[in-house]
């Protein structure tokens, strides 16, 4: 990585040097690898260089105080990038997801899934900047530090990048596994799907519909339709959980065509990444969007 790239604060997903994990962290770098061939929502990354520039001092293992606010120059770059994202999305004030992307995240040892903060439906440069600072602070949260201890990762000197991505107003969200995480079978894809944004699935506030699909012929070998009582929806300044309308609770959220499309996506991503993957995706207006792709760390190296 040349010196100019190493000091950049903003990198656009899918462009040029965005593949550099040293700069972007695993979450953002994985999307960079996939943006050219899959429907990944427009996004930019506030890099680890911006994180370094914004700190007045590096936190120690036992410090959990919030990190420094954005410096004026980084805030100016962030605001300009947000306006650029709006142009790509066709709106002056795009709604975005602000996601942490730690530099040792989504690797072969640890995925960090759920350890650092994510903020959804953030609108406006000031609100995005505030969410960025909160994501930075989550690097030193007790939960994240304990996760690092458990996995034998460095506690001092950790760095984090931030992904700012157009928020897809999902009709249906799903988490896909390109191998069965329960049985370890590499011959099956598992799909968990529910109404609304994916936070209900990831956060465990809803029991999603669950499909086990055989890779060889895309046949559904197991289907459990859950009673989906809650879903996450967009609300002013963020999101909220609401009751699922009664007539929708026992309905399957996806049909055969969508099962096939998501199964093929999981298989393609596994082949591209070279290992079993855990995928977050969403349907809006009939189109499937890829939101995240990380290794299934428990299956890497196993057969």
Buried (B, 14 or more C-beta within 10 A) or exposed (E): EEEEBBEBBBBBBBEEBBBBBBBBBBBBBBBBBBBEEBEBBBBBBBBBBBBEBBBEEEBEEEEBEEBBBBBEEBBEBBBEBBEBBBEBBEEEEBBBBBBBBBBBBBBEEBBBBEBBBBBBBBBBBEBBBBBBBBBBBBBBBEEBBEBBEEBEBEBEEBBBBBBBBBBBBBBBBBBBBBBBBEEBBBEBBBBBBBBBBBBBBBEEBBBBBBBBBBBEEBEBEEEEBBEBBBBBBBEEEEBEBBEBEEEEBEEBBBEEEBBBBBBBBBBBBBEBBEBBBBBBBBBBEEEBBBBBBBBBBEBEEEE
